[in-house]
Amino acid sequence: MDTVKELVQFMQPNQRLDLKAVALTHVLSLTGSEEGKSAILSLDEMLMAIFGLTYDDNTTVAKDAVLTLINLTAEEEGAVQVFQLAKKVQPTFPIVDVAAKAITDEQSVLADPWSMVLSNLTRVESLVHEILDILERGDQTLPRLAKAFAQLDYNKKKCKLHYLAPIFCNLTQVPRGREMCCHNRYKLLEKLLPFASFEGSVVRRGGTIGILKNVCFDAVYHDVILNEQDSILVAILQPLCGPEEFSDEDNDKLPIELQYLPENKTREEDPDLRKMLLECLLQLCSTRRSREILRAKGTYEILRELHKWEAKVGRDSDCLLACENVVDILIKKEEEIGLDNYKTVEVPADQAEKFVQEDADYVKTLLD
């Protein structure tokens, strides 16, 4: 602890560059262990010094300071501590504003590391409302972040900005974030949709699918999702589609973007992301109106082929079960279902456990 404390004096803005650089490199290395992080997080003056060095004129020093913050905010406790101290110090360190400014600066070489810091902070649900307050305080902050994410060549210093996807995903943990994402003022959702199938980064793709999942879990937005344009439903279904050919009758049901897909069309390779997409569809099956739309748009036909592929090729039991759950609903007629909203049905705990075990046993027979 004393050794760590002694480094603070060498991490002041007016210190010699070589001393700052060496001291900060040592601090950064300490954040690679839980003990090191705990030691740093216990010293407010150390955190204050790190905050100050993110402004340093030397790019290497500034970058190492931001990398240190990434590691310190990787777990919830550290993220909360860093966020709260940044507000208390005098002068305050506006960590969200600083991050957003770097991310939306086309010439920033620190846009990617700052996006990772903001991703870590927004992952903590208890901080999301306050972070949204800050982001919405400036009229242009959220639109600029959306633009930076949607435009792949936005940053001119080769920063990829993939971590903007988890940032927006984290913001949609809360109702206010979902409202912001779907609001016509920002048009965030439609800007993010194409990246649900983005092959260049699983972080960007996964964050986008996470946004879709969070929005689908809120029944308020089901009418928005299942609108006449089909763009959101296509974003959910497209990664689940393979190269299979459908009959003309089945093809006519599908949204135009999903008809006659090429022979080299592949499905989402990450089973966790396939499961999330299937969970989106399961949530959309909650009401009769939504179920009827899904059937009319050929969702069952797509999942029928996915089920065959998952049993033989994908072979992920969770995905297979998630697929079964949606198919079981869509294959039934509404007269058989006999209720408008599945979410109004309460299942006793003992019955729920029994169903889970029966599902697991059934899926196992499909994979054996």
PATIPA-895407 format. One line per 8 residues: number of its first residue (from 1); their letters; for each residue x, y, z negated of C-alpha. Coordinates in steps of 0.02 Angstrom, whole numbers, plus 50000, padded with zeros to 5 digits. Example, Ala and Ser with C-alpha at 12.3 -4.5 7.8 and 13.67 -1.06 7.14 Angstrom:
// PATIPA-895407
1) as) 50615 49775 49610  50684 49947 49643
//
This chain:
// PATIPA-895407
1) mdtvkelv) 50000 50000 50000  50137 50124 49952  50231 50085 50112  50076 50123 50214  50046 50284 50117  50223 50342 50152  50189 50336 50339  50058 50474 50327
9) qfmqpnqr) 50190 50611 50313  50262 50559 50482  50092 50561 50566  50058 50747 50555  50029 50850 50715  50185 50957 50686  50302 50809 50658  50438 50761 50781
17) ldlkaval) 50369 50656 50924  50484 50508 50893  50434 50499 50709  50248 50510 50750  50264 50377 50883  50359 50252 50775  50247 50277 50623  50088 50259 50726
25) thvlsltg) 50153 50104 50815  50181 50025 50645  50006 50073 50587  49930 50003 50747  50020 49838 50719  49949 49830 50542  49772 49835 50610  49803 49664 50686
33) seegksai) 49773 49584 50515  49630 49597 50389  49752 49645 50252  49826 49784 50357  49656 49853 50403  49600 49851 50222  49756 49946 50169  49728 50081 50302
41) lsldemlm) 49541 50096 50269  49576 50123 50083  49676 50281 50120  49571 50430 50175  49728 50531 50213  49787 50394 50332  49622 50394 50425  49627 50584 50434
49) aifgltyd) 49802 50574 50509  49741 50448 50639  49595 50563 50682  49716 50707 50709  49833 50607 50821  49691 50566 50943  49710 50749 50997  49899 50735 51020
57) dnttvakd) 49974 50810 51179  50076 50653 51205  49964 50527 51294  50049 50374 51218  50026 50440 51041  49845 50487 51074  49810 50318 51151  49888 50223 51005
65) avltlinl) 49780 50325 50886  49621 50278 50981  49676 50095 50991  49698 50098 50803  49519 50161 50784  49457 50020 50896  49531 49891 50778  49474 49982 50621
73) taeeegav) 49293 49990 50682  49286 49811 50746  49188 49753 50593  49034 49838 50521  49113 49891 50356  49259 49977 50442  49146 50059 50572  49034 50134 50437
81) qvfqlakk) 49184 50194 50336  49267 50278 50485  49103 50358 50541  49061 50426 50368  49237 50492 50332  49240 50579 50502  49091 50681 50443  49163 50721 50271
89) vqptfpiv) 49338 50782 50315  49371 50967 50334  49368 51013 50473  49251 50873 50523  49307 50750 50657  49159 50737 50779  49201 50560 50829  49046 50530 50937
97) dvaakait) 49066 50695 51029  49251 50665 51055  49216 50491 51124  49076 50550 51239  49183 50694 51304  49327 50576 51347  49211 50448 51428  49126 50578 51539
105) deqsvlad) 49290 50664 51587  49334 50600 51760  49518 50636 51728  49531 50555 51556  49655 50413 51537  49577 50372 51369  49399 50345 51431  49407 50156 51412
113) pwsmvlsn) 49478 50149 51236  49356 50283 51178  49211 50185 51253  49267 50035 51149  49266 50142 50991  49090 50203 51030  49036 50026 51070  49096 49970 50898
121) ltrveslv) 49007 50113 50809  48841 50089 50900  48843 49903 50860  48801 49951 50679  48613 49970 50680  48611 50085 50529  48716 50213 50625  48618 50210 50788
129) heildile) 48488 50343 50745  48620 50467 50691  48725 50431 50846  48571 50457 50955  48543 50624 50868  48718 50676 50918  48705 50612 51096  48537 50697 51125
137) rgdqtlpr) 48595 50861 51048  48678 50906 51212  48556 50903 51359  48684 50831 51479  48776 50704 51371  48665 50552 51402  48640 50589 51588  48828 50606 51607
145) lakafaql) 48859 50442 51517  48731 50358 51630  48814 50433 51784  48986 50377 51724  48919 50200 51704  48822 50191 51867  48964 50259 51976  49101 50129 51984
153) dynkkkck) 49234 50252 52044  49183 50387 51919  49348 50392 51825  49493 50447 51933  49625 50374 51815  49574 50193 51844  49470 50175 51686  49332 50048 51720
161) lhylapif) 49204 50107 51590  49132 49931 51574  49102 49958 51387  48967 50086 51424  48852 49935 51451  48869 49872 51272  48851 50052 51210  48681 50070 51295
169) cnltqvpr) 48636 49894 51240  48675 49937 51060  48572 50097 51070  48421 49994 51125  48426 49895 50961  48306 50026 50893  48137 50084 50963  48202 50259 50995
177) gremcchn) 48344 50191 51100  48224 50086 51203  48113 50237 51229  48264 50339 51286  48316 50201 51407  48144 50191 51487  48103 50377 51486  48082 50464 51652
185) rykllekl) 48190 50607 51587  48348 50501 51594  48301 50359 51714  48434 50256 51627  48356 50086 51655  48347 50100 51844  48528 50160 51850  48588 50011 51749
193) lpfasfeg) 48487 49873 51835  48609 49831 51977  48740 49779 51850  48641 49631 51785  48722 49535 51928  48890 49626 51930  49025 49496 51957  49171 49610 51918
201) svvrrggt) 49150 49612 51729  49059 49499 51607  49061 49644 51482  48966 49759 51600  48851 49619 51656  48818 49555 51481  48784 49728 51412  48659 49762 51550
209) igilknvc) 48570 49596 51520  48569 49639 51335  48478 49802 51375  48347 49706 51475  48324 49583 51332  48302 49721 51202  48174 49811 51310  48080 49649 51347
217) fdavyhdv) 48066 49611 51162  47964 49771 51143  47790 49736 51215  47762 49924 51235  47870 49918 51391  47801 49763 51475  47697 49868 51595  47853 49967 51640
225) ilneqdsi) 47952 49807 51670  47817 49723 51775  47780 49873 51884  47738 49870 52069  47918 49905 52121  47978 49737 52049  48153 49808 52023  48167 49758 51840
233) lvailqpl) 48093 49585 51866  48213 49559 52013  48360 49608 51901  48305 49473 51777  48270 49337 51905  48411 49365 52029  48550 49294 51917  48444 49139 51888
241) cgpeefsd) 48421 49105 52074  48526 48982 52171  48539 48944 52358  48388 48828 52362  48266 48846 52505  48081 48870 52468  47930 48832 52573  47854 48979 52666
249) edndklpi) 47710 48979 52544  47827 48991 52393  47938 49118 52479  47791 49233 52509  47764 49245 52321  47940 49305 52286  47991 49489 52282  48071 49530 52450
257) elqylpen) 48245 49544 52372  48237 49361 52318  48176 49288 52482  48294 49187 52593  48448 49204 52484  48614 49152 52565  48682 48975 52555  48828 49034 52446
265) ktreedpd) 48714 49114 52315  48772 49063 52140  48686 49074 51973  48748 49168 51820  48897 49066 51759  48889 49117 51575  48763 49008 51483  48736 49140 51348
273) lrkmllec) 48683 49265 51480  48570 49138 51567  48486 49106 51401  48462 49293 51371  48378 49312 51541  48262 49166 51502  48222 49246 51334  48172 49403 51429
281) llqlcstr) 48048 49300 51530  47982 49213 51374  47943 49382 51295  47856 49437 51454  47746 49281 51442  47666 49345 51282  47511 49423 51364  47392 49355 51493
289) rsreilra) 47416 49502 51613  47605 49479 51612  47592 49290 51636  47481 49315 51787  47604 49437 51864  47750 49319 51834  47657 49176 51917  47608 49286 52064
297) kgtyeilr) 47791 49338 52088  47855 49159 52102  47940 49152 51931  47885 48972 51904  47957 48918 52071  48125 48997 52030  48130 48917 51858  48081 48748 51929
305) elhkweak) 48241 48749 52032  48343 48820 51889  48282 48678 51777  48343 48547 51902  48511 48635 51918  48532 48657 51730  48499 48473 51697  48627 48416 51826
313) vgrdsdcl) 48755 48556 51844  48742 48690 51710  48709 48560 51574  48684 48685 51434  48555 48622 51309  48505 48796 51246  48475 48858 51424  48379 48701 51469
321) lacenvvd) 48266 48722 51318  48242 48908 51352  48193 48865 51531  48072 48731 51471  47989 48855 51353  47948 48976 51494  47898 48841 51618  47781 48760 51491
329) ilikkeee) 47684 48924 51481  47683 48970 51665  47632 48796 51725  47471 48804 51622  47312 48885 51679  47248 49028 51573  47094 48926 51527  47212 48797 51448
337) igldnykt) 47308 48930 51352  47148 49008 51288  47221 49165 51211  47277 49336 51272  47430 49364 51164  47547 49228 51101  47623 49347 50974  47463 49347 50874
345) vevpadqa) 47483 49162 50837  47562 49116 50670  47650 48947 50661  47677 48871 50487  47861 48852 50442  47854 48663 50426  47772 48648 50598  47900 48766 50674
353) ekfvqeda) 48043 48658 50609  47958 48503 50678  47940 48584 50851  48123 48637 50851  48179 48459 50814  48063 48386 50946  48130 48510 51074  48310 48465 51032
361) dyvktlld) 48274 48280 51048  48186 48305 51215  48324 48410 51290  48451 48280 51235  48359 48148 51338  48371 48262 51492  48559 48282 51474  48601 48100 51431
//
